[in-house]
Amino acid sequence: MQLWVGLGNPGAKYAGNRHNIGWMALDRIASDHGFGPWRGKFQGSLSEGSLGGQKVLLLKPETFMNLSGQSVGEAVRFYKLTAADVTVFHDELDLAPGKCRVKTGGGHAGHNGLRSLHQHLGDAYHRVRLGIGHPGHKDRVASYVLSDFAKAEQDWLDDLLRGLSDGAADLARGDSARFLNAVALRTAPPRSSTSKTKAEEAPKSADKAPAPDDRSPMQRLLDKFR
């Protein structure tokens, strides 16, 4: 059994925040893969289903971000899981918008949700880091993560969520490379092999040698004065 956790804050005012991308990821996976209805449990919302032949529990803590570890800790103890059974989806300031990386262990880098998880689980859980970009200065971070994604960001956000759902079964099977490839196919699809560059589409005549001049010397001289 695996426990997948999406970090975020409860309430309509936070639903579209960059900080809630972890919740968005779980919502998309649950919807696309036929998970059961969300129900209140472990100070959060829980949904059950299967991915890649594995039973997976989806948990969205509703303790607010800074206390996420309380909710996750309850679920881990109830199901007798270990940190190695937990995968956390969270926003990542240090990745460009739309980028996705997988990581196990390490520090929390100041992320309050991860900080709380460290306190209750240690650091040996898995992470799916979802890039939201950085506002440019640390003083702007709090307002940035608690602001909604802009309309101009909706396309890459939707592509990222679709990719996470596409690769969910691979992630459950422990194949992070295939999972990341599925995400990349949505966020950075390869160019069609039939497409041509501008250089390839340019007329070939420019590369041909000039036609030979068959005029006689007298004809060439006469043509100069026409």
C-alpha positions as CSV (number, residue, x, y, z in Angstrom):
1,M,0.0,0.0,0.0
2,Q,1.2,3.5,-0.8
3,L,0.1,6.9,0.6
4,W,0.3,9.8,-1.8
5,V,0.0,13.2,-0.2
6,G,-0.8,16.5,-1.9
7,L,0.2,19.6,0.0
8,G,-2.0,22.6,0.1
9,N,-4.4,24.8,2.2
10,P,-8.1,24.1,2.7
11,G,-10.8,26.6,1.6
12,A,-12.0,28.2,-1.5
13,K,-9.7,31.2,-1.2
14,Y,-6.7,29.0,-1.5
15,A,-7.9,26.6,-4.1
16,G,-6.2,28.2,-7.1
17,N,-3.0,29.1,-5.2
18,R,0.4,28.1,-6.5
19,H,0.9,26.5,-3.0
20,N,-2.0,24.2,-3.7
21,I,-0.5,22.5,-6.8
22,G,-0.1,19.3,-4.8
23,W,-3.9,19.2,-4.2
24,M,-4.5,19.9,-7.9
25,A,-2.3,16.9,-8.8
26,L,-4.2,14.5,-6.6
27,D,-7.5,15.8,-7.8
28,R,-6.5,15.1,-11.4
29,I,-5.2,11.6,-10.7
30,A,-8.3,10.7,-8.7
31,S,-10.6,11.9,-11.4
32,D,-8.7,10.3,-14.3
33,H,-8.1,6.9,-12.6
34,G,-11.5,6.2,-11.1
35,F,-10.6,6.6,-7.4
36,G,-13.3,6.5,-4.8
37,P,-15.1,9.6,-3.4
38,W,-13.2,11.9,-1.1
39,R,-14.1,11.4,2.5
40,G,-13.0,13.1,5.7
41,K,-10.3,11.2,7.6
42,F,-7.0,11.9,9.3
43,Q,-7.7,15.6,9.5
44,G,-7.9,15.7,5.7
45,S,-9.6,14.3,2.6
46,L,-8.9,10.7,1.6
47,S,-9.6,8.8,-1.6
48,E,-8.7,5.1,-2.3
49,G,-7.9,3.4,-5.6
50,S,-5.3,1.5,-7.5
51,L,-2.5,2.4,-9.9
52,G,-0.1,0.0,-11.7
53,G,-1.4,-2.9,-9.7
54,Q,-0.8,-1.1,-6.4
55,K,-3.3,0.0,-3.8
56,V,-2.9,3.8,-3.4
57,L,-4.4,6.1,-0.9
58,L,-4.6,9.8,-1.8
59,L,-4.5,12.2,1.1
60,K,-5.0,16.0,1.1
61,P,-4.2,17.3,4.6
62,E,-6.6,20.0,5.8
63,T,-4.6,21.1,8.7
64,F,-3.2,24.0,6.7
65,M,0.3,23.7,5.2
66,N,2.3,24.4,8.3
67,L,0.8,21.4,10.1
68,S,0.6,18.9,7.2
69,G,2.7,16.4,9.1
70,Q,0.0,15.9,11.7
71,S,-2.5,14.6,9.1
72,V,0.1,12.4,7.3
73,G,1.5,11.1,10.6
74,E,-2.0,9.9,11.6
75,A,-2.5,8.0,8.3
76,V,1.0,6.4,8.4
77,R,0.4,5.1,12.0
78,F,-3.1,3.9,11.2
79,Y,-2.1,1.9,8.2
80,K,1.3,0.8,9.7
81,L,3.2,2.4,6.9
82,T,6.8,3.7,6.8
83,A,8.1,6.9,5.3
84,A,9.3,4.9,2.3
85,D,5.6,4.2,1.5
86,V,4.8,7.9,1.3
87,T,5.1,10.1,-1.8
88,V,4.4,13.8,-1.5
89,F,3.4,16.2,-4.3
90,H,4.4,19.8,-3.6
91,D,5.2,23.1,-5.1
92,E,8.9,23.9,-5.8
93,L,10.2,27.4,-6.0
94,D,13.6,26.2,-7.3
95,L,12.2,24.7,-10.5
96,A,11.0,26.5,-13.5
97,P,7.2,26.6,-14.0
98,G,6.0,23.3,-15.4
99,K,9.1,21.3,-14.6
100,C,8.8,18.1,-12.6
101,R,11.5,16.2,-10.6
102,V,11.4,13.2,-8.3
103,K,13.5,13.0,-5.2
104,T,13.8,10.8,-2.0
105,G,15.1,12.3,1.2
106,G,17.0,15.5,1.7
107,G,16.2,18.8,3.4
108,H,13.0,20.8,3.3
109,A,14.5,24.0,1.8
110,G,12.3,26.2,4.0
111,H,9.0,24.7,2.6
112,N,6.7,24.7,5.7
113,G,4.7,21.7,4.6
114,L,7.9,19.6,4.2
115,R,9.2,21.0,7.4
116,S,6.2,19.6,9.2
117,L,6.5,16.3,7.5
118,H,10.1,16.0,8.5
119,Q,9.0,16.5,12.1
120,H,6.5,13.6,12.0
121,L,8.1,11.2,9.4
122,G,11.7,12.0,9.1
123,D,13.1,12.8,5.7
124,A,13.0,9.3,3.9
125,Y,9.8,9.9,2.1
126,H,9.5,10.3,-1.7
127,R,8.8,13.7,-3.3
128,V,7.3,14.8,-6.6
129,R,8.6,18.4,-6.9
130,L,6.4,20.6,-9.1
131,G,8.0,23.7,-10.4
132,I,6.2,27.0,-10.0
133,G,9.2,29.4,-10.4
134,H,10.6,31.9,-8.0
135,P,9.3,35.5,-7.7
136,G,12.9,36.8,-7.7
137,H,13.3,37.9,-4.1
138,K,12.8,36.0,-0.8
139,D,10.7,38.8,0.6
140,R,8.1,38.1,-2.1
141,V,7.9,34.3,-1.6
142,A,5.0,34.3,0.9
143,S,2.7,36.4,-1.3
144,Y,3.8,34.6,-4.4
145,V,2.9,31.1,-3.3
146,L,-0.4,32.2,-1.8
147,S,-1.4,33.9,-5.1
148,D,-3.4,32.2,-7.8
149,F,-1.9,30.9,-11.0
150,A,-2.3,33.6,-13.7
151,K,-4.4,33.0,-16.8
152,A,-1.2,32.9,-18.9
153,E,0.0,30.0,-16.8
154,Q,-3.1,27.8,-17.2
155,D,-1.8,26.0,-20.4
156,W,1.4,24.8,-18.9
157,L,-0.3,24.0,-15.6
158,D,-2.9,21.8,-17.4
159,D,-0.2,20.1,-19.4
160,L,1.7,19.3,-16.2
161,L,-1.3,17.9,-14.4
162,R,-2.2,15.8,-17.4
163,G,1.3,14.4,-17.5
164,L,1.3,13.6,-13.8
165,S,-1.9,11.6,-14.4
166,D,-0.5,9.9,-17.5
167,G,2.5,8.6,-15.6
168,A,0.8,7.9,-12.3
169,A,0.8,4.1,-12.8
170,D,4.5,4.1,-13.6
171,L,5.2,6.1,-10.4
172,A,3.2,3.6,-8.4
173,R,5.3,0.8,-9.9
174,G,8.5,2.6,-8.8
175,D,9.5,3.5,-12.4
176,S,10.3,7.2,-11.9
177,A,12.1,7.4,-15.3
178,R,8.9,6.3,-17.2
179,F,6.9,8.6,-15.0
180,L,9.0,11.6,-15.8
181,N,9.0,10.7,-19.5
182,A,5.2,10.7,-19.4
183,V,5.2,14.2,-17.9
184,A,7.7,15.4,-20.5
185,L,5.6,14.1,-23.3
186,R,2.9,16.5,-22.2
187,T,5.0,19.5,-21.1
188,A,7.6,19.3,-23.9
189,P,6.3,17.1,-26.7
190,P,8.8,16.1,-29.3
191,R,8.6,17.8,-32.7
192,S,7.0,15.7,-35.5
193,S,9.6,14.0,-37.7
194,T,7.6,15.2,-40.7
195,S,7.9,18.9,-39.8
196,K,10.5,20.9,-41.6
197,T,12.6,23.8,-40.5
198,K,12.6,27.0,-42.4
199,A,16.0,26.1,-43.9
200,E,14.6,22.8,-45.1
201,E,11.5,24.5,-46.6
202,A,13.7,27.1,-48.5
203,P,13.8,26.6,-52.3
204,K,16.7,24.5,-53.5
205,S,17.3,26.7,-56.6
206,A,19.5,29.0,-54.7
207,D,22.1,26.2,-54.3
208,K,22.3,25.4,-58.0
209,A,25.2,26.6,-60.1
210,P,24.3,29.3,-62.7
211,A,23.4,28.1,-66.2
212,P,26.3,28.2,-68.7
213,D,26.4,31.3,-71.0
214,D,26.1,29.9,-74.6
215,R,26.1,33.3,-76.3
216,S,28.9,34.1,-78.7
217,P,31.4,36.9,-77.9
218,M,29.7,39.2,-80.5
219,Q,26.2,38.5,-79.0
220,R,27.4,39.2,-75.5
221,L,28.9,42.5,-76.7
222,L,25.6,43.5,-78.5
223,D,23.6,42.6,-75.4
224,K,25.6,45.1,-73.3
225,F,24.3,48.0,-75.5
226,R,20.6,47.0,-75.5
